[in-house]
Structures are given as structure tokens and as C-alpha cells.
Amino acid sequence: MKKLGGFKKMVWISLGVLLIVSCEQPDGVTEFINTNDQAGFMSTTGNSDKIIDEAELETISPLLHMSFDGDLSEEQASTKFNEAVAVYLTNNKSDNKGSGTELLYRIWNYTGTKKDNDTDGKVKAHVGFNTNKGEYYDINVILDNEGDDREGGWDYYLIKTNLPKEDVAWVELRNAFIQLQGQDGWYLKRYYLIILDSDQVQFAVGASDIVSEAEVWLDNTCDLCWDTFSTGIIGEGRLNF
């Protein structure tokens, strides 16, 4: 019995040594595990990891892009952008001599304050319109101007498009999508679009907007994949020409 008791004692001592050794991992191993836990796949859209053939897509680039610190309120950021748009339109007159109907609208988004919330990934928008001539879509609005995009706070864009039909009497925002490419996840807190009569080249009255409190993560598991957030059909208001 004494020999058996001694054997049990040795087993418990051995187990204790193993537990101590297993807990004393190098600092580098612990940090590696924590980093992986923090930077995992984050998408909450249900529409991630899609491959898009962009070869034949016509692109639309913003006329104007400005970023504002997240410490500014929406009202403060919008006021600053309004001033910049007024200066831009004054210095860049358009005679609208092309075919169709010229339309200017704005997009802005707010990057949330969650950890790893910002991104340098490619982002683009798709915007749907209702008009008296039928539906129309801007399907490849590039939101990647030079400089830091979506690094926290507000990003504002002024967009010009050309509705393909002439003599459009009215236009409404219908719905919108926003897409992120790659594995640098992004927390999109707000996604807004608006058409203002004061931005138009020709006389217009009214406004139309999309207001989406998105609160959504966009992310992918491959560098060439796209993740998509849809506002749904929530546009309100009408711009009359």
C-alpha cells in the first residue's frame, strides 16, 4: 500500500509540473492568439465574398470629396460641405449640353467607433432612381478619391450623373447599395444620399433622400471579393424640374 501511495504522489507532482509549464507560454504566442481573435471575419450583411466582373462597368467618380473628423456633429460636417459645394459649383459652371438630363446628388457616410472599424479597402456605391421616364441606376460610383477615406468620422461626396432620357420632369431616389472589397473590414454606421434643388444646373424644386442608420460590418474572406449592404427601397421625396 505504501508503494501505491507513493506512485499516486508522483503522478500528482508530474501533473502539477505539466500545468505550470503549459501556463507559461512565451509572450509572443499569447499576443498572436489575441491578435487573431480581434481581427477575424466581421461581415454582418449576409452578402459577402462575391466576385464581380468589373471589366465592362462604366465608372462614375465624385466631383468633390471631403472627410471630416468624427468629433464634428453631422450638422457641422454638413455645413462645411455645403460651403465647399457652393464654391465648387460657382467655379465649375455646367451648360448641360450633353444628351439626357444632368443630375447632381450627394452621398455621405459615417464610420463607427468600434475597434478596427476603419478601412483602406475599395468602396463603391450603386444608386437607384425613379423618374417619370422609368427607373435608372448608377451602378459603379467609385468612392476612392486620393487621401484617407473612411478613417473615422464623415466622408462626403458630390456626384454628377446623366439620366439617359431627355425632358425628365421629376426624379426620386429609390434605393442604394454600398460595397467593400477585400479583407480590411469596415463598420458602416450611417449611409445617406440626397438630391437638392440648389445643386442642380437647371431650375428645380424639391428634394429626395435616403437615410439609412446602417450599423453594419462589411468584410470578406478574400482580397478580390466584395461585400454588399443594401438600404432597401426607402427613398423619400421628389425633385421636380
C-alpha positions in Angstrom: 0.0 0.0 0.0 2.9 2.3 0.7 4.3 1.8 -2.8 0.9 2.5 -4.3 0.5 5.7 -2.3 4.0 6.9 -3.4 3.0 6.3 -7.0 -0.1 8.4 -6.7 2.0 11.2 -5.2 4.4 11.1 -8.1 1.5 11.3 -10.6 0.1 14.4 -8.9 3.5 16.1 -8.8 4.0 15.3 -12.5 0.6 16.8 -13.4 1.4 19.9 -11.4 4.6 20.4 -13.4 2.8 20.0 -16.7 0.1 22.5 -15.7 2.8 25.1 -14.7 4.7 24.6 -18.0 1.6 24.8 -20.1 0.6 28.1 -18.5 4.0 29.7 -19.0 3.7 30.4 -22.8 6.0 33.0 -24.4 4.6 36.5 -24.7 4.7 36.2 -28.5 2.4 33.2 -28.6 -0.2 34.9 -26.3 -0.1 38.1 -28.5 -0.5 36.1 -31.7 -3.6 34.3 -30.4 -5.2 37.6 -29.2 -4.5 39.3 -32.5 -6.2 36.6 -34.4 -9.3 36.8 -32.2 -9.6 40.5 -32.7 -9.1 40.6 -36.5 -11.4 37.9 -37.7 -14.2 37.9 -40.3 -16.7 40.6 -39.3 -19.3 40.9 -42.0 -23.0 41.1 -40.9 -24.6 41.8 -44.3 -25.1 38.2 -45.4 -23.8 39.3 -48.8 -20.0 38.9 -48.6 -17.4 37.1 -50.7 -19.0 37.9 -54.1 -16.8 38.1 -57.2 -17.8 41.0 -59.5 -16.7 41.3 -63.1 -15.9 45.0 -63.4 -14.3 44.9 -66.9 -17.3 46.4 -68.7 -18.7 48.6 -66.0 -18.6 52.3 -66.6 -17.3 54.2 -63.6 -18.5 57.4 -62.1 -16.1 59.4 -60.0 -17.0 62.1 -57.5 -16.8 65.8 -58.4 -15.8 66.5 -54.9 -14.9 64.5 -51.8 -14.2 65.8 -48.3 -13.5 64.0 -45.0 -14.3 65.4 -41.5 -13.3 64.3 -38.1 -15.8 62.2 -36.1 -15.7 64.9 -33.4 -17.8 67.1 -35.6 -21.6 66.7 -35.5 -23.5 65.8 -38.6 -24.8 69.4 -38.8 -21.3 70.8 -38.5 -19.8 68.5 -41.1 -22.8 69.1 -43.5 -22.4 72.9 -43.1 -18.7 72.7 -44.1 -19.5 70.5 -47.1 -22.4 72.8 -48.2 -19.9 75.7 -48.3 -17.4 73.7 -50.3 -20.1 72.6 -52.8 -21.2 76.2 -53.3 -17.7 77.2 -54.1 -17.2 74.3 -56.4 -20.4 74.9 -58.4 -19.6 78.6 -58.7 -16.2 77.8 -60.2 -17.3 74.9 -62.3 -20.3 76.0 -64.4 -22.0 73.4 -66.5 -24.1 74.1 -69.6 -25.7 70.7 -69.6 -25.3 70.4 -73.4 -25.0 66.6 -73.4 -27.8 64.2 -74.2 -30.1 63.3 -71.3 -30.7 65.2 -68.1 -27.9 66.2 -65.8 -28.4 65.4 -62.1 -26.2 66.2 -59.1 -26.6 64.3 -55.8 -24.7 63.8 -52.6 -23.5 60.7 -50.7 -22.2 60.7 -47.3 -21.3 58.0 -44.7 -20.1 57.8 -41.2 -17.6 55.3 -40.0 -18.4 54.0 -36.5 -16.2 53.9 -33.4 -15.8 50.2 -32.9 -12.3 48.6 -32.8 -10.8 48.0 -36.2 -13.7 49.9 -37.7 -11.9 51.8 -40.5 -10.7 50.6 -43.8 -8.5 51.4 -46.8 -10.4 48.9 -49.0 -12.1 49.9 -52.3 -15.6 51.1 -51.8 -18.3 51.9 -54.4 -21.9 52.7 -54.5 -24.9 51.8 -56.6 -27.8 54.2 -56.7 -31.4 53.6 -58.0 -33.7 56.4 -59.2 -37.4 56.6 -60.1 -38.3 59.1 -62.9 -41.3 59.9 -65.0 -39.4 58.1 -67.8 -38.8 54.9 -65.8 -36.1 53.5 -63.4 -32.4 54.4 -63.8 -29.4 53.1 -62.0 -25.9 54.4 -61.3 -24.1 51.1 -60.9 -20.5 51.9 -60.3 -19.9 55.1 -58.3 -16.3 55.0 -57.1 -15.8 56.3 -53.6 -12.0 56.1 -53.6 -10.6 59.6 -54.0 -6.9 60.1 -53.1 -6.2 60.5 -49.4 -7.7 58.8 -46.4 -11.2 57.5 -46.9 -13.3 56.1 -44.1 -10.7 56.5 -41.4 -13.2 57.5 -38.8 -15.8 60.3 -39.0 -17.6 61.6 -42.0 -16.9 61.2 -45.8 -18.9 63.4 -48.1 -19.2 63.1 -51.9 -20.8 65.2 -54.7 -21.8 63.1 -57.7 -22.8 64.1 -61.2 -24.8 61.7 -63.4 -26.7 61.9 -66.6 -30.2 60.5 -66.7 -30.4 58.9 -70.2 -33.7 60.4 -71.1 -34.2 64.0 -72.1 -37.1 66.1 -70.7 -37.2 64.2 -67.3 -39.9 66.0 -65.3 -39.1 64.6 -61.9 -36.7 62.2 -60.2 -36.7 60.3 -56.9 -34.1 58.4 -55.0 -35.3 54.8 -54.9 -32.6 52.6 -53.2 -28.9 52.3 -52.8 -26.1 49.8 -52.2 -22.6 50.2 -50.9 -19.8 47.7 -51.4 -16.4 47.0 -49.9 -13.7 44.9 -51.5 -11.1 42.9 -49.6 -10.4 41.8 -46.1 -9.9 45.1 -44.3 -13.3 45.2 -42.6 -15.4 48.4 -42.2 -18.0 49.3 -39.7 -20.6 51.5 -41.6 -22.7 53.3 -39.1 -24.7 55.7 -41.3 -25.3 55.9 -45.1 -27.1 58.9 -46.5 -27.9 60.2 -50.0 -29.7 63.3 -51.0 -30.8 65.2 -54.2 -31.1 69.0 -53.6 -32.6 71.6 -55.9 -29.9 74.1 -55.0 -27.2 71.8 -56.6 -28.9 71.5 -60.0 -27.8 73.3 -63.1 -31.3 73.8 -64.4 -34.2 75.2 -62.4 -35.6 72.6 -59.9 -37.8 72.4 -56.9 -37.9 69.9 -54.1 -35.6 67.2 -52.8 -35.3 63.4 -52.3 -33.2 61.5 -49.8 -32.3 58.1 -48.5 -31.5 57.9 -44.8 -30.0 54.6 -43.5 -28.8 54.1 -40.0 -26.9 51.1 -41.3 -25.0 49.9 -38.2 -23.4 47.1 -40.3 -20.0 45.4 -40.7 -18.7 44.8 -44.3 -15.9 42.3 -44.7 -14.7 39.4 -46.9 -12.6 36.3 -46.6 -10.7 37.0 -49.9 -8.9 40.1 -51.3 -10.8 40.2 -54.6 -14.3 39.6 -53.0 -17.0 42.2 -52.5 -19.4 42.6 -49.6 -22.7 44.5 -50.2 -25.1 46.4 -47.9 -28.5 47.4 -49.3 -30.7 50.1 -47.9 -33.8 48.6 -49.3 -36.4 50.7 -51.2 -36.6 53.6 -48.6 -36.2 56.7 -50.8 -38.4 59.7 -49.9 -39.3 63.0 -51.6 -39.2 64.2 -55.2 -37.2 66.7 -57.2 -39.2 68.4 -59.9 -37.6 70.1 -62.9 
